[in-house]
Amino acid sequence: GLAGCDKSLPGLMMAMVRLNIPSVFIYGGSILPGNYKGKDLTIIDVFEAVGKHAQGAIDDAELKNIEKVACPTAGSCGGQFTANTMACISEAVGLALTNSAMTPATYKERDNYGIESGKAVMNLISKNIRPRDIVTIESLKNAAVVVAATGGSTNAALHLPAIANEAGIKFTLRDVVEIYQSTPYIGDMSPGGKYVAKDLYEIGGVPILIKALLDGGFLHEDCLTVSGKTIAENHKDIVFPPNQKIIYKTSKPLSSSGGFVGLKGNLAPDGAIVKVAGMKRRKFKGKAKCFDGEPLALDAVLKRKIKEGDVIVIRYEGPKGSPGMPEMLSTTGAIYGQGKGEKVALITDGRFSGATRGFCVGHVGPEAALGGPIALLKNGDTIDIDAKKGTINVRLTKKQLASRRKKWR
């Protein structure tokens, strides 16, 4: 199975597990970074440049120059965004061959993984090894550890339970978040960190990350993979490279817990998730500015109607409300580009791009379309978010919320 970007990766892994016939996953590969004024660029730089442009920090010509160089080759977005996060998962969960994920799309070496994947399928057929022999609760936990360790996409918290569901395994958002919070953050990858997929490839790819986690005792070693061997056997000869600053050892992590925090409170009784990788701020108190859909919120950001201390609320963007649960990258990118990345907060019942950064809370549940508390908010309500304690609350009593619910349509 061959998949190129974002949702197609988990979608294909779900199909493999559902059909349960001998299968190997191949990622189409990452884009090479663009370069502008001596700096590597990814797609997120374009979205943030839109915000800078709205702020008047750059002119039309500068925006166009950034846009023209940000995507120089074929391949999926270059940072540890959703596509590359799910590509790392394909190796960690055991459905892809070791070191197949991080090779850039345009590199000739990628051809070899096509040939080797064909051989691997024949081996799986002869040994009758199927995806549900590989995708187990332990291998799913391994995948969640790899996401947390690299500050990957928040969308993995949706995709991993979906893959598990196809195998008849109960593995919830809450389970994923618990793993995130007990995993050290060791991968200095964009958007929370400095490096892109090509940089990880050049030091040895996903095997370096997996080796560090195996050495630290954070992975289940006995999980079977498409090579016919266990994840520990696949990585026994991998040597961790000392002179690099992309992947750290678990004994000296960037931070002691993963790049994500689960939140709960009267604003999200079913939970929510915030990515904290690379963030300095962990608490936020502010006044709600409510928008029924992302286009209205983006328009307000670009017209500079958002002030420091605001909590932007984007609702009716959940799986039922939108429908389809779109990502909020246009709005979060524009906010960051205006220099307000941690000076405003954003909460939504939709989801984020893996490229999103800043104080952004997603997957707020129940969603607005189901009458969740996010639907009952009004402009000016005070919202408290505490990523240290894992709480998200609006300063309204149960009686006030009940009164608003009676009037809600």
MOFEN-V139125 format. One record per backbone hydrogen bond with DSSP energy under -0.5 kcal/mol. CO is the residue of the C=O (numbers start at 1). NH is the residue of the N-H. Records with the same first field share a line. If there is no record, write none. Layout:
BEGIN
CO = NH, NH
END
This chain:
BEGIN
1 = 26
3 = 28
5 = 8
6 = 9, 10
7 = 11
8 = 12
9 = 13
10 = 14
11 = 15
12 = 16
13 = 17
14 = 18
15 = 19
16 = 20, 21
25 = 97
26 = 3
29 = 76
30 = 105
34 = 41
36 = 39
39 = 36
41 = 34
42 = 45, 46
43 = 46, 47
44 = 48
45 = 49
46 = 50
47 = 51
48 = 52
49 = 53
50 = 54
51 = 55
52 = 56, 57, 58
53 = 56
59 = 63
60 = 64
61 = 65
62 = 66
63 = 67
64 = 68
65 = 69
66 = 69, 70
70 = 34
76 = 31
78 = 197
79 = 81
81 = 85
82 = 86
83 = 87
84 = 88
85 = 89
86 = 90
87 = 91
88 = 92
89 = 93
90 = 95, 96
94 = 226
95 = 25
97 = 100
104 = 107
107 = 110
108 = 111, 112
109 = 112, 113
110 = 113, 114
111 = 114, 115
112 = 116
113 = 117
114 = 118
115 = 119
116 = 120
117 = 121
118 = 122
119 = 123
120 = 124
121 = 125
122 = 126
123 = 127
124 = 128, 129
125 = 128
128 = 130
130 = 133, 134
131 = 134, 135
134 = 136
136 = 140
137 = 141
138 = 142
139 = 143
140 = 144
141 = 145
142 = 146
143 = 147
144 = 148
145 = 149
146 = 150
147 = 150, 151, 152
148 = 151, 259
149 = 186, 187
153 = 156
154 = 157
155 = 158, 159
156 = 160
158 = 162
159 = 163
160 = 164
161 = 165
162 = 166
163 = 167
164 = 167, 169
165 = 168
169 = 171
172 = 176
173 = 177
174 = 178
175 = 179
176 = 180
177 = 181
178 = 182
179 = 182
180 = 183, 258
184 = 186
185 = 254, 255
186 = 188, 248
187 = 189
188 = 194, 195
189 = 192, 193
190 = 80
195 = 190
196 = 199, 200
197 = 201
198 = 202
199 = 203
200 = 203, 205
201 = 204
204 = 207
205 = 208, 209
206 = 210
207 = 211
208 = 212
209 = 213
210 = 214
211 = 215
212 = 216
213 = 218, 219
214 = 217
219 = 221
220 = 223
221 = 232
223 = 231
225 = 228
229 = 225
230 = 234
231 = 235
233 = 236
235 = 238
238 = 240
242 = 244
246 = 188
249 = 252
250 = 253
255 = 185
259 = 276, 277
261 = 274
263 = 272
264 = 392
265 = 268
268 = 265, 271
271 = 365
272 = 263
273 = 362
274 = 261, 276
276 = 279
282 = 387
284 = 385
286 = 383
287 = 311
288 = 380
289 = 313
291 = 293, 315
293 = 297
294 = 298
295 = 299
296 = 300
297 = 301
298 = 302
299 = 303
300 = 305
301 = 304
307 = 310
309 = 287
310 = 312, 345
311 = 289
312 = 314, 347
313 = 291, 315
314 = 349
318 = 322, 325
319 = 324
326 = 351
328 = 332
329 = 333
330 = 334
331 = 335
332 = 336
333 = 337
334 = 338
335 = 340
336 = 339
340 = 343, 344
341 = 359
343 = 309
344 = 359
345 = 312
346 = 361
347 = 314
348 = 364
350 = 363
351 = 328
353 = 356
358 = 360
359 = 346
360 = 275, 362
361 = 348
362 = 273
365 = 270, 271
367 = 370, 372
368 = 371
372 = 375
373 = 376, 377
374 = 377
378 = 381
381 = 288
382 = 395
383 = 286
384 = 393
385 = 284
386 = 390, 391
390 = 264
391 = 386
392 = 267, 268
393 = 384
394 = 396
397 = 401
398 = 402
399 = 403
400 = 404
401 = 405
402 = 406
403 = 407
404 = 408
END
